[in-house]
């Protein structure tokens, strides 16, 4: 899931490449004809990561064990994703004039992956927001806190009885 969260960054780089190649003196149709393959690697990579994200969610639902949970407290955590979305748009600030930098993207990806994998923190994947998921901070019986992914707008903590464990501290609501 961490790797799939790079899709919005790659989409941003695709947009930067298209903007840099665009020639104002030509019309849109001529620009598309001449530069249809501009940034195609970024666009194809984005599509593949989106598909991978959907496959991971489907596999988690169909292949992982369904665990009973009893939620004691719940609060929305969707607002936390705003900061992450702003980070994804940072390449726009410098990218229009400078272009794509593989070393910078690799460094940021490795650093981000390392931090998420070695800490008990979680990350917000904007693809999940795009596919209609909401993030909730939940406290289950026993006092353990998790992030719960759900497509529902949860107003009653008792409405969720089962979940799939995605990571050590992240759950996916079971949809029967």
C-alpha positions as CSV (number, residue, x, y, z in Angstrom):
1,X,0.0,0.0,0.0
2,X,2.9,2.4,0.7
3,X,4.2,1.9,-2.8
4,X,0.8,2.6,-4.4
5,X,0.6,6.0,-2.6
6,X,3.3,7.2,-5.1
7,X,0.7,7.2,-7.9
8,X,-0.4,10.8,-7.3
9,X,3.2,11.9,-7.4
10,X,3.8,10.2,-10.7
11,X,0.6,11.6,-12.1
12,X,1.8,15.1,-11.1
13,X,5.1,14.4,-12.9
14,X,3.2,13.4,-16.0
15,X,1.3,16.6,-15.9
16,X,4.6,18.6,-15.5
17,X,6.0,16.8,-18.5
18,X,2.9,17.6,-20.6
19,X,3.0,21.3,-19.6
20,X,6.7,21.5,-20.4
21,X,6.2,20.0,-23.8
22,X,3.2,22.1,-24.7
23,X,3.8,24.6,-27.5
24,X,1.4,27.6,-27.3
25,X,1.7,28.4,-31.0
26,X,0.2,25.0,-31.8
27,X,-3.4,24.0,-31.1
28,X,-4.4,21.3,-28.7
29,X,-4.9,18.7,-31.4
30,X,-1.4,19.3,-32.9
31,X,0.2,19.2,-29.4
32,X,-1.5,15.8,-28.8
33,X,-0.4,14.5,-32.1
34,X,3.2,15.5,-31.6
35,X,3.6,14.8,-27.9
36,X,1.1,12.0,-27.2
37,X,3.9,10.0,-25.6
38,X,5.2,12.7,-23.4
39,X,5.5,11.4,-19.8
40,X,3.9,8.1,-20.9
41,X,6.1,6.2,-18.4
42,X,4.6,8.3,-15.5
43,X,1.1,7.8,-16.8
44,X,1.4,4.1,-17.3
45,X,3.1,3.7,-13.9
46,X,0.3,5.7,-12.3
47,X,-2.4,3.4,-13.8
48,X,-0.5,0.3,-12.7
49,X,-0.2,1.5,-9.2
50,X,-3.9,2.3,-9.1
51,X,-4.7,-1.2,-10.3
52,X,-2.3,-2.6,-7.7
53,X,-4.0,-0.7,-4.9
54,X,-7.4,-2.1,-5.9
55,X,-6.0,-5.6,-6.1
56,X,-4.5,-5.3,-2.6
57,X,-7.8,-4.2,-1.2
58,X,-9.7,-7.0,-2.9
59,X,-7.1,-9.6,-1.8
60,X,-7.3,-8.3,1.8
61,X,-11.1,-8.7,1.7
62,X,-11.1,-12.1,0.1
63,X,-8.0,-13.8,1.4
64,X,-7.4,-12.5,4.9
65,X,-9.1,-13.7,8.0
66,X,-12.2,-11.8,9.2
67,X,-11.6,-10.8,12.8
68,X,-14.3,-9.8,15.3
69,X,-13.8,-6.4,16.7
70,X,-15.6,-4.4,19.4
71,X,-15.0,-0.6,19.0
72,X,-15.1,1.4,22.2
73,X,-14.3,4.8,20.6
74,X,-14.2,6.2,17.1
75,X,-13.4,9.5,15.5
76,X,-12.8,10.5,11.9
77,X,-9.2,10.9,10.7
78,X,-10.0,12.0,7.1
79,X,-8.7,15.5,7.9
80,X,-5.2,14.0,8.4
81,X,-5.0,13.2,4.7
82,X,-4.9,16.9,3.7
83,X,-1.3,17.3,4.7
84,X,-0.3,14.2,2.6
85,X,-2.2,15.6,-0.4
86,X,-0.2,18.8,-0.2
87,X,3.0,16.9,-0.2
88,X,1.9,15.1,-3.3
89,X,1.5,18.4,-5.0
90,X,4.9,19.7,-4.1
91,X,6.5,18.6,-7.4
92,X,4.3,21.2,-9.1
93,X,6.1,24.0,-7.2
94,X,9.5,23.4,-8.8
95,X,8.8,20.8,-11.5
96,X,7.5,23.1,-14.3
97,X,10.9,24.6,-15.0
98,X,13.2,21.9,-13.7
99,X,11.6,18.6,-14.9
100,X,11.7,15.2,-13.3
101,X,14.4,14.1,-10.9
102,X,14.8,10.3,-10.5
103,X,17.2,10.5,-7.6
104,X,14.9,12.8,-5.6
105,X,11.9,10.7,-6.2
106,X,13.7,7.5,-5.2
107,X,15.2,9.1,-2.1
108,X,11.8,10.4,-1.0
109,X,10.1,7.0,-1.7
110,X,12.7,5.0,0.2
111,X,12.7,7.4,3.1
112,X,8.9,7.4,3.3
113,X,8.7,3.6,3.0
114,X,11.4,3.2,5.7
115,X,9.6,5.5,8.1
116,X,6.2,3.8,7.7
117,X,7.6,0.3,7.9
118,X,9.8,0.8,10.9
119,X,7.4,2.8,13.1
120,X,4.0,2.2,14.4
121,X,2.7,5.0,12.4
122,X,0.4,4.8,9.4
123,X,0.2,6.8,6.2
124,X,-2.8,8.1,4.3
125,X,-3.0,6.9,0.7
126,X,-4.9,9.4,-1.4
127,X,-5.9,6.6,-3.7
128,X,-8.0,5.2,-0.9
129,X,-9.8,8.6,-0.6
130,X,-10.4,8.6,-4.3
131,X,-12.0,5.2,-4.1
132,X,-14.4,6.3,-1.4
133,X,-12.6,5.1,1.7
134,X,-12.7,7.1,5.0
135,X,-10.1,6.9,7.7
136,X,-11.2,6.5,11.3
137,X,-9.2,6.3,14.5
138,X,-10.7,3.5,16.6
139,X,-10.1,2.2,20.1
140,X,-11.1,-1.4,20.4
141,X,-11.7,-3.4,23.5
142,X,-8.4,-4.0,25.3
143,X,-7.4,-0.3,24.7
144,X,-5.5,-0.8,21.4
145,X,-5.8,2.0,18.8
146,X,-6.1,1.3,15.1
147,X,-6.8,3.2,11.9
148,X,-9.9,1.7,10.3
149,X,-10.6,2.0,6.6
150,X,-14.3,2.0,5.7
151,X,-16.4,3.1,2.8
152,X,-19.2,4.0,5.2
153,X,-19.7,7.2,7.0
154,X,-19.7,5.7,10.5
155,X,-21.9,7.4,13.1
156,X,-22.3,4.4,15.4
157,X,-19.3,2.5,16.7
158,X,-21.4,-0.6,17.2
159,X,-22.2,-0.8,13.5
160,X,-18.7,-2.3,12.8
161,X,-18.3,-5.9,14.1
162,X,-15.7,-7.4,11.8
163,X,-12.5,-6.2,10.1
164,X,-9.5,-7.5,8.2
165,X,-6.1,-6.6,9.5
166,X,-4.0,-4.9,6.8
167,X,-1.0,-4.0,9.0
168,X,-0.1,-4.1,12.6
169,X,-2.2,-0.9,13.3
170,X,-4.5,-0.7,10.3
171,X,-7.8,-2.4,9.8
172,X,-10.1,-2.7,6.8
173,X,-13.9,-2.9,7.5
174,X,-15.4,-6.2,6.5
175,X,-18.1,-5.8,3.9
176,X,-20.3,-8.9,3.8
